[in-house]
């Protein structure tokens, strides 16, 4: 059985308690943060286990790489603290169950992973992807399963992710570009946290897009628009790749406006909150986020995660802000859309 590489002593000696002090949904000071994380590490009760809204952000805030959110999730499951009704949790678990149904292109040493999101089958086209297509991978057998940490079901991930890794291993692929950063986070962050060996190099699609746009720079026509970026919870597992948002915007001539809820201070789309913590929390988070977008004169809202786009894309459009996925924006810049 795989176990989390968490060290209680790193929490006990933490000088800042940033993992909880910076949390936008808990209001704690440094001493309280350290005390509560030590209690959780020891398997004791803590109000944090009840109040965490599963935004993943503490994984980024922790400067010691001690996996605070994974720890919170594990202890919730051990104590039977559900984050969603059992029926919803079971439905989600069933959706991702491997069933031997998947699609593979002409998989080579470098491949493009669509995860389990059919949108990407339609979106990953044109010059941006011609050097890697048709080497693609899609389906439950290659689904990262990270979404289940929202539901305090780490055991499902520890059961399924090794099988997914074996499936990749059988393909003998050496480099996989992930079009969803939750999938990237699974193999670059979560798997190593549990001591799972990853048999290939995971690549975040932001990094891939930046490099590809650099190669196609002669095709780029600056878009000259003011935009905001909707940072998803999953990007907290790959904070080192977040810089590519700004670098891509510089390449394609998009003014990424300064606002309150961006970068470290980003707010989630609220979609998971509606299912798990009630519509009041979801509506509050979404309203503050979109008020911030509108108040800073954004013309476009750039999405990374299709689920985020599904949660608030229509509401963003009603504010007069055009919702668009990062892939579509980059294809616009080279004249394909």
Backbone torsions as a table, in degrees:
resi	resn	phi	psi	omega
1	UNK	NA	135.3	179.6
2	UNK	-79.7	138.2	180.0
3	UNK	-124.5	151.2	-176.8
4	UNK	-71.8	136.3	178.4
5	UNK	-84.2	69.2	-179.4
6	UNK	-110.6	138.8	-179.2
7	UNK	-119.6	110.8	-178.8
8	UNK	-58.9	-34.6	-178.3
9	UNK	-64.0	-30.8	177.0
10	UNK	-65.9	-34.0	175.3
11	UNK	-70.8	-44.7	-176.3
12	UNK	-60.6	-34.5	-176.7
13	UNK	-100.3	10.1	-178.5
14	UNK	-65.3	128.4	-177.0
15	UNK	-81.4	-10.6	-173.5
16	UNK	-125.6	-31.9	-173.6
17	UNK	65.0	28.1	-172.6
18	UNK	-57.5	-31.4	-175.1
19	UNK	-56.0	-36.1	178.6
20	UNK	-105.6	-31.6	-179.6
21	UNK	-61.0	-37.8	-178.7
22	UNK	-85.1	-7.1	-178.6
23	UNK	-59.5	134.9	-178.4
24	UNK	-84.2	-3.8	-176.0
25	UNK	-117.7	-9.3	174.3
26	UNK	-118.5	148.1	179.9
27	UNK	-120.1	91.1	-177.1
28	UNK	-134.1	155.5	174.7
29	UNK	-94.6	179.4	-175.0
30	UNK	-61.4	-46.5	-176.9
31	UNK	-63.5	-42.1	178.6
32	UNK	-64.4	-41.7	-179.9
33	UNK	-59.4	-48.6	-179.1
34	UNK	-63.5	-44.8	-179.2
35	UNK	-59.9	-45.7	-176.3
36	UNK	-69.6	-38.7	179.3
37	UNK	-68.7	-34.5	175.5
38	UNK	-65.1	-43.0	178.2
39	UNK	-60.0	-44.1	-180.0
40	UNK	-62.9	-43.1	179.2
41	UNK	-61.2	-30.2	179.0
42	UNK	-84.3	-4.1	-179.0
43	UNK	85.6	15.9	-179.8
44	UNK	-90.1	167.0	178.4
45	UNK	-72.9	149.4	176.9
46	UNK	-154.0	145.3	177.4
47	UNK	-62.9	-22.5	180.0
48	UNK	-61.7	-36.3	-180.0
49	UNK	-64.3	-27.2	178.3
50	UNK	-86.4	-35.1	-167.8
51	UNK	-98.7	-13.9	179.8
52	UNK	-60.2	133.0	-178.6
53	UNK	-100.3	9.3	174.8
54	UNK	63.9	43.3	-179.8
55	UNK	-86.7	-4.4	177.6
56	UNK	73.8	-10.7	-166.1
57	UNK	-62.6	-30.2	-178.8
58	UNK	-62.4	-23.4	175.4
59	UNK	-63.6	-33.8	176.5
60	UNK	-80.4	-39.6	-176.1
61	UNK	-67.1	-31.6	-179.1
62	UNK	-67.9	115.7	-177.7
63	UNK	-85.5	-1.3	-177.5
64	UNK	-106.4	1.9	179.1
65	UNK	60.1	41.0	-173.3
66	UNK	-102.1	10.9	171.5
67	UNK	56.0	56.6	-177.7
68	UNK	-64.2	-39.2	-177.4
69	UNK	-70.8	-40.3	176.6
70	UNK	-60.7	-38.5	178.3
71	UNK	-63.3	-47.2	179.5
72	UNK	-58.5	-43.1	-179.2
73	UNK	-63.5	-44.2	179.8
74	UNK	-62.0	-44.5	-177.1
75	UNK	-70.6	-32.1	174.2
76	UNK	-61.0	-45.9	-178.9
77	UNK	-64.7	-42.1	179.8
78	UNK	-60.1	-36.3	-176.6
79	UNK	-93.1	0.8	179.0
80	UNK	70.5	27.8	179.0
81	UNK	-88.5	100.6	-176.4
82	UNK	-79.9	144.4	175.5
83	UNK	-100.5	-10.7	177.7
84	UNK	-144.5	158.8	173.8
85	UNK	-55.8	148.0	-176.4
86	UNK	-56.4	-37.6	-177.4
87	UNK	-64.3	-41.7	179.3
88	UNK	-67.5	-43.5	178.8
89	UNK	-59.6	-46.9	-179.5
90	UNK	-63.9	-38.6	178.1
91	UNK	-58.9	-46.4	-179.6
92	UNK	-65.4	-40.0	178.6
93	UNK	-63.1	-40.4	-180.0
94	UNK	-67.2	-36.8	-178.9
95	UNK	-57.9	-40.4	-175.7
96	UNK	-93.1	7.0	-176.8
97	UNK	-67.0	129.5	178.1
98	UNK	-60.8	131.3	-177.8
99	UNK	-130.7	12.0	-179.3
100	UNK	74.7	15.6	179.9
101	UNK	-112.0	113.6	-179.7
102	UNK	-156.2	167.0	179.1
103	UNK	-125.4	134.4	177.6
104	UNK	-126.6	138.9	171.0
105	UNK	-86.9	-152.8	176.1
106	UNK	-85.0	79.0	-171.1
107	UNK	-66.7	125.4	179.3
108	UNK	-115.2	-163.4	-178.6
109	UNK	-65.0	-29.3	175.3
110	UNK	-114.2	130.9	-176.0
111	UNK	-137.1	159.6	178.8
112	UNK	-108.0	122.5	-179.3
113	UNK	-98.7	123.8	174.5
114	UNK	-92.0	1.0	-177.5
115	UNK	59.2	-128.3	178.8
116	UNK	-126.0	36.3	-178.4
117	UNK	-117.3	104.3	-175.2
118	UNK	-63.3	-20.5	178.8
119	UNK	-54.5	-39.7	-175.4
120	UNK	-66.8	-25.4	176.2
121	UNK	-60.9	-31.1	-179.4
122	UNK	-90.5	-28.2	-171.0
123	UNK	-88.1	-33.2	-173.5
124	UNK	-81.3	80.8	-176.8
125	UNK	-134.3	173.6	169.6
126	UNK	79.9	-164.3	-173.7
127	UNK	-62.8	-31.9	-177.5
128	UNK	-61.2	-30.6	-172.9
129	UNK	-116.2	5.4	-173.8
130	UNK	-66.3	-22.9	-178.6
131	UNK	-81.1	-10.6	-179.1
132	UNK	-119.5	-27.8	175.2
133	UNK	-76.0	147.8	8.2
134	UNK	-95.1	31.4	178.6
135	UNK	-82.8	83.2	-175.2
136	UNK	-127.4	161.6	-177.9
137	UNK	-136.1	131.8	-178.9
138	UNK	-150.3	138.5	171.5
139	UNK	133.0	169.5	-176.7
140	UNK	-59.1	-31.7	-177.5
141	UNK	-65.9	-14.9	-179.7
142	UNK	-124.0	18.8	-178.2
143	UNK	-82.6	129.4	-171.8
144	UNK	-68.7	-26.2	178.7
145	UNK	69.7	7.1	-177.1
146	UNK	-62.9	-26.0	-178.7
147	UNK	-53.5	-24.0	-175.1
148	UNK	-74.0	-9.2	172.2
149	UNK	-71.0	-22.2	171.9
150	UNK	-62.0	-29.2	-173.9
151	UNK	-103.4	14.8	-179.5
152	UNK	55.4	46.7	179.7
153	UNK	-127.2	59.6	177.8
154	UNK	-61.3	-32.1	-177.5
155	UNK	-60.1	-35.2	177.8
156	UNK	-64.0	-41.8	179.8
157	UNK	-64.9	-44.8	-179.2
158	UNK	-66.6	-24.1	176.7
159	UNK	-80.0	-43.4	-171.5
160	UNK	-91.9	-35.3	-174.3
161	UNK	-61.1	-39.4	175.6
162	UNK	-60.3	-34.6	177.2
163	UNK	-67.6	-38.8	177.1
164	UNK	-63.3	-43.0	178.2
165	UNK	-61.1	-40.0	176.7
166	UNK	-62.8	-38.3	178.6
167	UNK	-64.7	-40.5	175.6
168	UNK	-65.4	-40.6	-178.7
169	UNK	-59.9	-38.5	179.8
170	UNK	-65.0	-26.1	178.7
171	UNK	-78.0	-14.8	-178.9
172	UNK	58.5	31.6	178.6
173	UNK	-80.9	142.0	-176.3
174	UNK	-102.9	-22.9	-177.9
175	UNK	-144.9	128.2	-179.0
176	UNK	-124.3	124.1	176.7
177	UNK	-93.9	120.6	-175.7
178	UNK	-100.4	124.9	-178.7
179	UNK	-86.1	-0.9	171.6
180	UNK	-128.9	129.0	-172.5
181	UNK	-74.6	-12.2	171.5
182	UNK	-69.2	-37.4	175.2
183	UNK	-66.6	-44.5	176.8
184	UNK	-58.6	-45.4	-179.8
185	UNK	-60.8	-31.7	179.5
186	UNK	-60.4	-42.9	-172.8
187	UNK	-94.8	-23.3	178.9
188	UNK	-93.5	-20.4	-172.8
189	UNK	-128.3	-55.6	-174.1
190	UNK	-70.3	-48.7	-178.8
191	UNK	-56.7	-47.6	176.7
192	UNK	-62.4	-30.8	179.2
193	UNK	-63.3	-24.5	179.7
194	UNK	-108.7	11.6	176.7
195	UNK	73.2	23.4	178.1
196	UNK	-88.7	132.0	179.9
197	UNK	-80.3	126.4	179.4
198	UNK	-99.4	118.9	-171.7
199	UNK	-85.2	15.0	-179.8
200	UNK	-150.8	169.8	176.4
201	UNK	-90.4	116.2	175.8
202	UNK	-79.4	137.9	-179.9
203	UNK	-126.3	128.7	176.8
204	UNK	-78.0	138.2	-175.0
205	UNK	-66.6	-21.2	173.9
206	UNK	-61.8	-45.7	179.1
207	UNK	-63.4	-42.2	177.4
208	UNK	-61.0	-47.1	-179.1
209	UNK	-61.0	-42.6	-179.9
210	UNK	-60.0	-47.5	-179.3
211	UNK	-64.8	-39.1	-179.1
212	UNK	-69.1	-41.9	177.4
213	UNK	-63.4	-35.2	176.6
214	UNK	-62.3	-40.5	177.1
215	UNK	-66.1	-31.9	-177.0
216	UNK	-102.2	23.2	-171.6
217	UNK	-58.6	-27.1	179.4
218	UNK	-68.7	-18.4	179.2
219	UNK	-89.3	-14.2	-172.3
220	UNK	-74.4	131.0	171.5
221	UNK	-118.4	116.9	-175.8
222	UNK	-51.2	134.1	-176.1
223	UNK	-81.2	-26.3	176.4
224	UNK	52.4	53.8	176.7
225	UNK	-127.9	156.8	176.0
226	UNK	-97.1	126.4	-173.0
227	UNK	-136.0	158.2	168.5
228	UNK	-119.4	157.6	179.6
229	UNK	-114.4	126.6	176.7
230	UNK	-89.1	100.3	-177.8
231	UNK	-80.0	123.8	-178.6
232	UNK	-84.7	162.5	178.6
233	UNK	-56.9	-38.4	-174.5
234	UNK	-62.4	-25.2	-178.7
235	UNK	-71.4	-11.8	175.9
236	UNK	-66.9	-17.6	178.1
237	UNK	-87.6	-4.7	178.1
238	UNK	-139.2	52.8	-174.8
239	UNK	-62.0	-24.2	179.7
240	UNK	-69.6	-16.4	179.2
241	UNK	-94.5	-9.2	-177.5
242	UNK	-62.0	-28.2	-178.8
243	UNK	-60.2	-24.5	-177.5
244	UNK	-67.9	-20.0	176.8
245	UNK	-60.1	-52.8	179.4
246	UNK	-63.8	-38.2	-177.8
247	UNK	-69.3	-37.5	176.3
248	UNK	-66.7	-42.2	179.5
249	UNK	-61.1	-39.2	177.6
250	UNK	-62.5	-38.5	-179.0
251	UNK	-65.8	-38.4	-171.8
252	UNK	-103.9	9.1	172.8
253	UNK	73.3	41.8	176.6
254	UNK	-111.5	131.1	178.2
255	UNK	-87.8	105.8	178.9
256	UNK	-83.5	103.2	-171.0
257	UNK	-69.3	147.3	175.5
258	UNK	-77.2	131.3	177.5
259	UNK	-148.1	175.4	-175.5
260	UNK	-70.8	-46.3	-171.2
261	UNK	-98.2	72.6	178.3
262	UNK	-142.8	168.5	178.3
263	UNK	52.5	-126.4	-179.3
264	UNK	-60.2	-30.2	-173.4
265	UNK	-95.6	15.5	-176.5
266	UNK	-63.9	148.0	174.0
267	UNK	-103.6	142.8	177.6
268	UNK	-69.4	171.1	179.0
269	UNK	-70.4	-20.8	179.1
270	UNK	89.2	-3.9	-176.7
271	UNK	-59.8	-44.7	-178.5
272	UNK	-70.0	-27.4	-178.9
273	UNK	-67.5	-36.5	-179.8
274	UNK	-62.4	-38.9	-179.8
275	UNK	-74.7	-35.2	-167.4
276	UNK	-107.7	-32.9	-171.3
277	UNK	-125.7	5.8	175.0
278	UNK	102.0	154.2	-175.9
279	UNK	-71.3	-25.4	-179.6
280	UNK	-61.4	-47.5	178.9
281	UNK	-64.0	-45.1	-179.6
282	UNK	-59.4	-47.0	-178.0
283	UNK	-65.3	-38.2	179.0
284	UNK	-63.7	-46.9	-179.7
285	UNK	-63.6	-44.9	-178.9
286	UNK	-65.2	-41.6	-179.4
287	UNK	-64.0	-47.1	179.9
288	UNK	-61.1	-40.4	-179.1
289	UNK	-64.6	-48.4	-176.9
290	UNK	-75.0	-31.0	171.7
291	UNK	-59.2	-39.6	-179.8
292	UNK	-66.9	-41.5	177.2
293	UNK	-61.6	-51.6	-176.7
294	UNK	-65.0	-39.8	-177.3
295	UNK	-66.6	-18.7	179.5
296	UNK	-105.1	16.1	170.8
297	UNK	71.4	31.8	-179.7
298	UNK	-71.8	136.5	173.8
299	UNK	-93.2	-28.6	-174.6
300	UNK	-136.2	142.8	170.8
301	UNK	-113.1	119.3	-177.6
302	UNK	-91.7	127.0	179.2
303	UNK	-106.8	148.4	175.2
304	UNK	-105.3	-51.4	-175.9
305	UNK	-93.2	128.0	176.4
306	UNK	-59.2	-31.1	178.8
307	UNK	-66.7	-39.4	175.6
308	UNK	-62.5	-42.2	-179.4
309	UNK	-63.9	-37.8	177.3
310	UNK	-69.0	-31.1	-177.3
311	UNK	-74.1	-44.5	-172.9
312	UNK	-128.1	2.9	-177.8
313	UNK	-57.8	-43.9	-180.0
314	UNK	-65.8	-41.3	179.3
315	UNK	-65.1	-38.8	177.1
316	UNK	-61.2	-43.8	-179.4
317	UNK	-62.5	-36.2	178.4
318	UNK	-66.3	-19.0	175.4
319	UNK	-85.6	2.2	-178.7
320	UNK	82.9	17.5	180.0
321	UNK	-112.6	126.4	-175.9
322	UNK	-76.7	122.2	175.2
323	UNK	-83.1	133.9	-179.4
324	UNK	-151.3	140.4	178.6
325	UNK	-79.9	152.0	-178.3
326	UNK	-54.0	-41.2	-179.4
327	UNK	-62.3	-45.3	-179.9
328	UNK	-63.8	-39.1	179.4
329	UNK	-61.3	-43.9	-179.3
330	UNK	-68.1	-35.0	176.6
331	UNK	-69.0	-32.6	173.2
332	UNK	-60.3	-41.9	-175.0
333	UNK	-65.8	-25.3	178.6
334	UNK	-103.2	13.5	171.1
335	UNK	82.3	15.5	-179.0
336	UNK	-89.2	-19.4	177.8
337	UNK	-125.9	NA	NA
